[in-house]
Amino acid sequence: MAKGTGAQNLEMPSAESIAASAQEVAKGGLPPVEKWNPPFCGDLDMRIARDGTWFYQGSPIGRAGLVKLFSSIIRKDGDAYFLVTPVEKVGIIVDDAPFVAIDFDAAGTGDSQKLRFETHVGDRFVAGPDHPLRVSYDDKGEPSPYVLVRRNLEALIDRKSFYRLIDLGVHHSHEGENWFGLWSAGTFFPIMLSAELEG
């Protein structure tokens, strides 16, 4: 889990006031949260579960539009996640990644292939140098695949999409070793050493 830290020395804004601020700054497109340096107001009782569900004070946020609005003002500083507006910064908990990639389509083959992803809040982008793929493994060898959405914010690729990606995988030499992985936008993304896959 990642959580904002710091002294709660300012009045804690409500989710409603943050939503109002976010709505105002989102009118011109994706807000430039990385350019803002508002005071830290404390940790808000808000959590993003591993499946992408947002919770506020223990209850799921059912309005998709509100979730999309909040997702537009997420910032990650170090290992901590925040909602940021020009006037306030509050810490939130993210169980894994702030986004979930729920689908993708593939066009082309080989190193000309392009994998276009969609997240649960409507982000769409092509995996490549600006949106790299990576896979981490837990102690039991279970994979967790991710793709970079924007800035340093990743999406966990859902299981059905990952299985489909594996079907598109190929073997390719990468940094002097033979890997099983994926091509997208001219970039090869290694998933597992071919020797480990065959073993």
C-alpha positions as CSV (number, residue, x, y, z in Angstrom):
1,M,0.0,0.0,0.0
2,A,1.1,3.5,-0.6
3,K,-0.2,6.4,1.5
4,G,0.4,10.1,1.7
5,T,2.4,11.3,4.7
6,G,2.8,14.5,6.5
7,A,1.4,16.7,9.2
8,Q,-2.3,17.5,9.0
9,N,-1.8,21.2,9.7
10,L,-4.5,22.5,7.4
11,E,-8.2,22.1,7.3
12,M,-9.0,18.7,5.6
13,P,-11.0,19.3,2.4
14,S,-13.9,17.0,1.6
15,A,-14.1,14.8,-1.4
16,E,-16.9,17.1,-2.6
17,S,-14.7,20.2,-2.5
18,I,-11.8,18.4,-4.2
19,A,-14.2,17.2,-6.9
20,A,-15.4,20.8,-7.4
21,S,-11.8,22.0,-7.8
22,A,-11.0,19.1,-10.1
23,Q,-14.0,19.8,-12.3
24,E,-12.9,23.4,-12.7
25,V,-9.3,22.6,-13.7
26,A,-10.3,19.7,-15.9
27,K,-12.2,21.9,-18.3
28,G,-9.2,22.4,-20.5
29,G,-8.2,18.7,-20.7
30,L,-5.9,16.7,-18.4
31,P,-4.8,19.0,-15.5
32,P,-1.0,19.6,-15.2
33,V,-0.8,18.3,-11.7
34,E,2.9,17.9,-11.8
35,K,3.3,21.7,-12.1
36,W,1.3,22.5,-9.0
37,N,2.8,22.8,-5.5
38,P,-0.2,23.3,-3.1
39,P,0.0,22.7,0.7
40,F,-0.4,19.2,2.0
41,C,-3.7,19.0,3.8
42,G,-3.5,15.5,5.2
43,D,-4.7,12.0,4.2
44,L,-8.2,11.6,2.8
45,D,-10.1,8.4,3.6
46,M,-10.0,7.3,0.0
47,R,-8.7,4.1,-1.4
48,I,-8.2,2.6,-4.9
49,A,-8.5,-1.2,-4.7
50,R,-6.5,-3.6,-6.9
51,D,-9.4,-4.1,-9.2
52,G,-9.7,-0.3,-9.8
53,T,-12.7,0.3,-7.5
54,W,-12.5,3.6,-5.7
55,F,-13.7,3.8,-2.0
56,Y,-14.5,6.9,0.0
57,Q,-15.0,6.4,3.8
58,G,-15.3,2.7,3.2
59,S,-18.0,2.8,0.6
60,P,-17.4,2.3,-3.2
61,I,-17.8,5.4,-5.3
62,G,-20.6,4.4,-7.7
63,R,-20.5,7.4,-10.1
64,A,-18.2,6.6,-13.0
65,G,-17.9,10.3,-13.9
66,L,-16.7,11.2,-10.4
67,V,-14.1,8.4,-10.5
68,K,-12.9,9.6,-13.8
69,L,-12.6,13.2,-12.5
70,F,-10.6,12.1,-9.4
71,S,-8.4,9.9,-11.6
72,S,-7.4,13.0,-13.6
73,I,-5.8,14.7,-10.6
74,I,-3.8,11.8,-9.2
75,R,-0.1,12.4,-8.7
76,K,2.6,10.0,-7.4
77,D,5.5,11.5,-5.4
78,G,8.0,8.8,-4.4
79,D,5.9,5.8,-3.3
80,A,2.9,7.9,-2.2
81,Y,-0.2,8.9,-4.1
82,F,-2.1,12.2,-3.8
83,L,-5.1,14.0,-5.3
84,V,-3.8,17.4,-6.3
85,T,-5.5,20.7,-7.2
86,P,-3.9,24.1,-7.5
87,V,-4.9,24.8,-3.8
88,E,-4.8,21.5,-2.0
89,K,-3.0,18.2,-1.9
90,V,-4.4,15.1,0.0
91,G,-3.0,11.7,0.4
92,I,-4.9,8.6,-0.7
93,I,-4.2,4.8,-0.5
94,V,-3.6,2.8,-3.6
95,D,-3.5,-0.9,-3.1
96,D,-1.6,-1.7,-6.3
97,A,-1.8,0.7,-9.3
98,P,-4.1,3.7,-9.7
99,F,-5.5,2.4,-13.0
100,V,-6.6,-0.9,-14.5
101,A,-6.1,-1.7,-18.2
102,I,-9.4,-3.5,-19.0
103,D,-8.9,-4.1,-22.8
104,F,-6.6,-3.7,-25.7
105,D,-6.5,-4.2,-29.5
106,A,-3.6,-5.2,-31.6
107,A,-2.8,-4.0,-35.1
108,G,0.1,-5.3,-37.3
109,T,2.6,-8.0,-36.6
110,G,6.2,-8.4,-35.5
111,D,8.0,-5.2,-34.6
112,S,5.3,-3.3,-36.5
113,Q,2.7,-4.4,-34.0
114,K,0.9,-1.8,-32.0
115,L,-1.0,-2.6,-28.8
116,R,-3.6,0.0,-27.9
117,F,-4.8,-0.1,-24.3
118,E,-7.9,1.2,-22.6
119,T,-8.2,1.8,-18.9
120,H,-11.3,1.5,-16.7
121,V,-11.6,5.3,-16.6
122,G,-11.3,5.8,-20.4
123,D,-7.6,6.5,-21.0
124,R,-6.5,5.2,-24.4
125,F,-2.9,4.9,-25.6
126,V,-0.4,2.8,-27.5
127,A,2.2,0.8,-25.6
128,G,5.7,1.9,-26.7
129,P,8.6,4.0,-25.5
130,D,6.3,6.6,-23.8
131,H,4.0,3.9,-22.4
132,P,6.2,0.9,-21.5
133,L,5.0,-2.5,-20.4
134,R,6.5,-4.4,-17.5
135,V,5.8,-7.6,-15.6
136,S,6.8,-8.2,-11.9
137,Y,6.6,-11.5,-10.2
138,D,5.8,-12.3,-6.6
139,D,7.5,-14.9,-4.4
140,K,5.3,-17.7,-5.9
141,G,6.2,-16.6,-9.5
142,E,2.7,-15.1,-10.1
143,P,3.0,-12.3,-12.7
144,S,1.6,-8.8,-12.3
145,P,1.7,-7.0,-15.6
146,Y,1.6,-3.2,-15.9
147,V,1.6,-0.5,-18.5
148,L,2.5,3.2,-18.0
149,V,-0.5,5.4,-18.5
150,R,0.9,8.9,-17.9
151,R,3.7,10.5,-15.9
152,N,4.7,7.8,-13.4
153,L,1.2,6.3,-13.0
154,E,0.7,2.7,-14.1
155,A,-2.3,0.5,-14.9
156,L,-2.4,-3.1,-13.8
157,I,-3.4,-5.1,-16.9
158,D,-6.4,-7.3,-16.1
159,R,-6.1,-11.1,-16.3
160,K,-8.1,-11.6,-19.4
161,S,-6.1,-9.0,-21.3
162,F,-2.8,-10.5,-20.1
163,Y,-3.8,-13.9,-21.3
164,R,-4.6,-12.4,-24.7
165,L,-1.2,-10.6,-24.7
166,I,0.6,-13.9,-24.0
167,D,-1.0,-15.3,-27.1
168,L,0.8,-12.5,-29.1
169,G,4.2,-13.0,-27.4
170,V,7.3,-13.9,-29.4
171,H,10.9,-14.9,-28.6
172,H,13.5,-12.3,-29.3
173,S,17.1,-11.5,-28.3
174,H,17.2,-8.7,-25.7
175,E,20.3,-7.5,-24.0
176,G,22.2,-10.6,-25.0
177,E,19.7,-13.1,-23.9
178,N,16.7,-14.8,-25.5
179,W,13.4,-13.5,-24.0
180,F,9.7,-14.2,-24.5
181,G,7.9,-10.8,-24.8
182,L,5.8,-8.4,-26.8
183,W,6.4,-5.9,-29.5
184,S,4.5,-2.6,-29.6
185,A,5.3,0.6,-31.5
186,G,8.8,-0.7,-32.5
187,T,9.8,-1.6,-28.9
188,F,10.3,-5.1,-27.5
189,F,9.1,-5.6,-23.9
190,P,10.5,-8.7,-22.3
191,I,8.2,-10.8,-20.1
192,M,10.2,-13.9,-19.2
193,L,13.5,-15.5,-20.1
194,S,12.8,-18.1,-22.8
195,A,14.8,-20.7,-20.8
196,E,12.6,-20.1,-17.7
197,L,9.4,-20.3,-19.9
198,E,10.5,-23.6,-21.4
199,G,11.6,-25.0,-18.0
